[in-house]
């Protein structure tokens, strides 16, 4: 399943979403498969959730059922049972291979209020020109230092945002980052821009994940991770139709 976190619901944590989604499964009377053991719980696998506070148009999960269901009908039932802003966008029957293995990179949109496009473009150029950009992040094991530059495939400044009612500058950065360990997040790249180009927006950046999925090695673009499942379903339907015809 493909879902989105929008508006104020971007402040929900992964655990908050998990509770809301499991309630939606019960409301929609989805025939869920459950784990074994003393405390069974629905077999739901969440893949690479966005950090709390960021919007996302590209979040993914898998569920296991005990009965076959039409994916489109199931999506509509679950979407109706979810809070507005946590939206189930798409659902397909899972094919072979792990969904998590297809989430190789993410595309992010960074909205920098108070920063001009020329300043953002210059900062992006300095970041990309650096051989490495060391940043620090506090983890449960303490402060960790790592290279934020190596994971960045693309960083470019777009035209300033036109959806503002005031005259404040508002640059937009488009970031494509490869999923590595440790994960490089948009806030790590913003820390790197501050270190390499002294770029420090006066207000926190508005961050939205636009896409995540497979990397097309020829073009370097990020493609839909559910496309292989759709193709498998289409191929199976075509084969079945051919057998029926013959």
C-alpha positions as CSV (number, residue, x, y, z in Angstrom):
1,X,0.0,0.0,0.0
2,X,1.0,3.5,-0.8
3,X,0.0,6.2,1.7
4,X,0.6,9.9,2.4
5,X,1.1,12.2,5.4
6,X,-0.3,15.7,4.7
7,X,-0.9,19.0,6.4
8,X,-0.9,19.0,10.2
9,X,-0.8,15.2,10.2
10,X,2.9,15.4,9.3
11,X,3.6,15.8,13.0
12,X,2.3,12.3,13.7
13,X,5.0,9.9,14.7
14,X,5.4,6.5,13.1
15,X,3.9,5.0,16.2
16,X,0.9,7.3,16.0
17,X,0.3,6.3,12.3
18,X,0.6,2.6,13.3
19,X,-2.1,3.0,15.9
20,X,-4.4,4.9,13.5
21,X,-3.9,2.3,10.8
22,X,-4.6,-0.7,13.0
23,X,-7.8,1.0,14.2
24,X,-8.7,1.5,10.5
25,X,-8.1,-2.2,9.8
26,X,-10.6,-3.1,12.6
27,X,-13.2,-0.6,11.5
28,X,-13.0,-1.8,7.9
29,X,-13.2,-5.4,9.1
30,X,-10.2,-6.4,7.0
31,X,-9.5,-10.2,7.3
32,X,-6.0,-9.7,8.8
33,X,-3.4,-12.4,9.4
34,X,-1.9,-12.2,12.8
35,X,1.5,-13.1,14.3
36,X,2.0,-16.1,16.5
37,X,2.8,-16.0,20.2
38,X,1.3,-14.8,23.4
39,X,0.5,-11.3,22.1
40,X,-0.7,-11.7,18.4
41,X,-0.7,-8.5,16.4
42,X,-1.7,-7.7,12.8
43,X,1.0,-8.7,10.3
44,X,1.8,-5.2,9.0
45,X,5.3,-4.3,7.7
46,X,6.2,-0.6,7.5
47,X,9.0,0.4,5.2
48,X,11.3,3.4,5.6
49,X,8.9,5.8,7.3
50,X,9.5,9.6,7.0
51,X,10.8,11.4,10.0
52,X,8.2,13.1,12.3
53,X,7.4,16.6,11.2
54,X,7.9,16.0,7.5
55,X,5.1,15.7,4.9
56,X,5.2,12.8,2.6
57,X,3.5,11.8,-0.6
58,X,5.3,8.4,-0.8
59,X,5.1,6.1,2.2
60,X,4.6,2.4,1.9
61,X,3.6,-0.7,3.9
62,X,2.5,-4.3,3.4
63,X,-0.3,-6.2,5.1
64,X,-1.0,-10.0,5.1
65,X,-4.6,-11.2,4.8
66,X,-6.3,-14.5,5.5
67,X,-8.7,-14.0,2.5
68,X,-8.3,-12.5,-0.9
69,X,-9.7,-9.0,-1.4
70,X,-9.9,-6.6,-4.3
71,X,-7.0,-4.0,-3.7
72,X,-9.0,-1.0,-4.9
73,X,-12.0,-1.8,-2.8
74,X,-9.8,-2.4,0.2
75,X,-8.0,0.9,-0.3
76,X,-11.2,2.8,-0.4
77,X,-12.5,1.1,2.8
78,X,-9.2,1.9,4.7
79,X,-9.0,5.5,3.4
80,X,-12.5,6.2,4.7
81,X,-11.5,4.9,8.1
82,X,-8.3,7.0,8.4
83,X,-8.0,10.5,9.7
84,X,-8.0,13.2,7.0
85,X,-4.4,13.9,6.2
86,X,-3.3,10.2,6.6
87,X,-4.5,9.1,3.2
88,X,-4.3,5.6,1.6
89,X,-3.3,6.5,-2.0
90,X,-2.9,3.1,-3.7
91,X,-3.0,-0.6,-3.1
92,X,-1.8,-3.6,-5.2
93,X,-1.6,-7.3,-4.7
94,X,2.0,-8.1,-3.6
95,X,4.2,-10.0,-6.0
96,X,7.6,-11.6,-5.3
97,X,10.4,-9.8,-3.7
98,X,10.6,-7.6,-0.6
99,X,9.0,-4.2,-0.8
100,X,11.8,-2.7,1.4
101,X,14.4,-3.8,-1.1
102,X,12.8,-1.6,-3.8
103,X,13.0,1.6,-1.7
104,X,16.5,2.5,-2.9
105,X,16.2,6.3,-2.9
106,X,13.9,9.3,-2.0
107,X,13.1,12.5,-3.7
108,X,12.5,15.5,-1.3
109,X,11.3,19.0,-1.7
110,X,12.9,21.5,0.8
111,X,11.0,24.8,1.1
112,X,13.4,27.5,2.4
113,X,11.4,30.6,3.5
114,X,13.6,33.7,3.7
115,X,16.1,32.4,1.3
116,X,16.5,33.6,-2.3
117,X,16.8,31.2,-5.2
118,X,20.2,32.5,-6.2
119,X,21.5,32.0,-2.6
120,X,20.0,28.5,-2.6
121,X,21.6,27.6,-5.9
122,X,25.0,28.8,-4.8
123,X,24.8,26.8,-1.6
124,X,23.7,23.7,-3.5
125,X,26.7,24.1,-5.8
126,X,29.1,24.3,-2.9
127,X,27.6,21.3,-1.3
128,X,27.9,19.2,-4.5
129,X,31.4,20.4,-5.1
130,X,32.6,19.1,-1.7
131,X,34.3,15.6,-1.7
132,X,32.6,14.9,1.7
133,X,30.4,16.9,4.1
134,X,30.6,15.7,7.7
135,X,27.6,16.3,9.8
136,X,26.6,15.2,13.3
137,X,23.3,13.7,14.5
138,X,22.4,12.7,18.1
139,X,21.3,9.0,18.2
140,X,20.3,6.7,21.1
141,X,23.9,5.7,21.2
142,X,25.2,9.3,21.4
143,X,26.5,11.8,18.9
144,X,27.4,10.3,15.5
145,X,29.4,11.9,12.7
146,X,29.0,10.8,9.1
147,X,29.3,11.9,5.5
148,X,26.1,13.5,4.2
149,X,27.5,14.1,0.7
150,X,28.1,10.6,-0.4
151,X,24.4,9.7,-0.4
152,X,23.2,12.7,-2.4
153,X,22.6,11.9,-6.0
154,X,21.1,15.3,-7.0
155,X,20.5,18.7,-5.3
156,X,19.2,21.6,-7.3
157,X,17.5,24.9,-6.7
158,X,14.1,25.5,-8.4
159,X,12.2,28.7,-9.0
160,X,11.0,30.5,-5.9
161,X,7.7,29.4,-4.6
162,X,4.7,31.4,-5.9
163,X,2.2,30.2,-3.4
164,X,2.9,33.0,-0.8
165,X,0.8,36.0,0.1
166,X,3.7,38.1,1.3
167,X,6.9,39.3,-0.4
168,X,9.3,37.1,1.6
169,X,11.8,35.1,-0.5
170,X,11.1,31.4,-0.6
171,X,13.6,29.1,-2.4
172,X,12.9,25.5,-3.3
173,X,15.5,22.8,-3.3
174,X,14.9,19.4,-4.9
175,X,17.0,16.6,-3.3
176,X,17.5,13.1,-4.4
177,X,19.2,10.9,-1.8
178,X,20.2,7.3,-1.9
179,X,19.1,5.1,1.0
180,X,22.3,4.1,2.8
181,X,23.3,3.2,6.4
182,X,23.3,5.4,8.4
183,X,20.3,7.0,6.6
184,X,21.0,10.6,5.3
185,X,17.9,12.7,6.0
186,X,16.9,16.2,4.7
187,X,17.9,17.8,8.0
188,X,21.4,16.3,7.6
189,X,21.7,17.9,4.1
190,X,20.5,21.2,5.6
191,X,23.2,20.9,8.2
192,X,25.7,20.2,5.4
193,X,24.5,23.3,3.6
194,X,25.1,25.3,6.7
195,X,28.6,23.9,7.1
196,X,29.7,24.3,3.4
197,X,27.9,27.5,2.4
198,X,26.7,29.1,5.7
199,X,23.1,28.7,4.5
200,X,20.8,29.1,7.5
201,X,17.1,29.8,6.8
202,X,15.5,32.1,9.4
203,X,12.6,29.6,9.9
204,X,12.6,25.8,9.8
205,X,12.5,24.3,6.3
206,X,9.3,22.8,5.0
207,X,10.2,19.3,4.0
208,X,8.1,17.0,1.8
209,X,9.0,13.6,0.4
210,X,7.7,13.5,-3.1
211,X,8.7,9.9,-4.1
212,X,10.7,6.9,-3.1
213,X,11.5,3.7,-4.9
214,X,13.8,2.0,-7.3
215,X,16.7,3.9,-9.0
216,X,16.6,3.8,-12.8
217,X,20.3,3.3,-13.5
218,X,20.1,4.8,-17.0
219,X,18.4,8.1,-16.1
220,X,19.1,8.3,-12.3
221,X,15.4,8.9,-11.6
222,X,13.4,7.3,-8.8
223,X,10.6,5.0,-10.1
224,X,7.4,3.6,-8.6
225,X,8.1,0.7,-6.3
226,X,4.7,-0.9,-6.9
227,X,5.1,-1.0,-10.6
228,X,6.6,-4.6,-10.6
229,X,3.5,-5.8,-8.7
230,X,1.1,-4.1,-11.2
231,X,3.0,-5.6,-14.1
232,X,2.8,-9.1,-12.5
233,X,-1.0,-8.8,-12.1
234,X,-1.4,-7.6,-15.7
235,X,0.8,-10.4,-17.0
236,X,-1.2,-13.0,-15.0
237,X,-4.5,-11.6,-16.2
238,X,-3.3,-11.6,-19.8
239,X,-2.1,-15.2,-19.5
240,X,-5.4,-16.2,-18.0
241,X,-7.4,-14.5,-20.7
242,X,-5.3,-16.3,-23.3
243,X,-5.9,-19.7,-21.8
244,X,-9.7,-19.0,-21.6
245,X,-9.7,-17.9,-25.3
246,X,-7.8,-21.0,-26.5
